[in-house]
Amino acid sequence: MRRSAVTLASAIAVTAFIIACLSSCQQLFTTSLASGLARNSITIPSNLSTSEASNLAAQAKANNDTKLASALVSSLVTEIGNTTDPATKAGLEASAAGAAITASGVGSVFTSLSSTDLSSITPASAQSLLATIQAGATPTVLTALSYLTPTTGLTTASSGLSSTDYLMAAVVVAANIVPTGATLSSVNAASLSAANPTQYALAQNLLNQASTLAGGSNSLISSLGSSFSI
């Protein structure tokens, strides 16, 4: 695994953060993702079992079906709010969080850029990249990703997600904090933390969990964790 050509200073720009993920560890994102299935409308049953939710989340991920994932996340967030059984709730939350990563579209962004000459990315294209990821960070996606907070929701063991999943989730949350239209040169750790302390803390938490799951062997995640500190 080669080291990043992007230096992460204490003032972290979210797009630099994303590009660093790609250039430092392209092997994490080499999975071939099929195009999302064309669908006019998707109806998700209002009371899915944990196994049904898990199967649908896995199907959406396997096919990179962002529409199915989005519909599933929306349905599950509502169902979770009405669920009192802890085991059932945890199972549904795990499916919702996994589906939220797919729904955001961040996996496709990472995969498409994994073979790109990142040195050719201009500030304008980086800004466009940020906008693309922000567009996928819908309120329901962010709600589902918040389930990955171990003190109030899922642990890494109960979520069933990988270090790559947690890393992508952190990117979605971090990108969402940047104010719409903000120039990347003005984005730094202090401004992100001030803009949305809760979301900033969630992004940091997701990075820490990604690092834990990677077992300290991933220098990318370790460097991001130290750079993206409050």
Secondary structure by P-SEA (a helix, b strand, c coil): cccccccccccccaaaaaaaaaaacccccccccccccccccccccccccaaaaaaaaaaaaaaccaaaaaaaaaaaaaaaaacccaaaaaaaaaaaaaaaaaaaaaaaaaaaacccccccccaaaaaaaaaaaaaaccaaaaaaaaccccccccccccccccaaaaaaaaaaaaaaacccccccccccaaaaaaacaaaaaaaaaaaaaaaaaaccccaaaaaaaaaacc
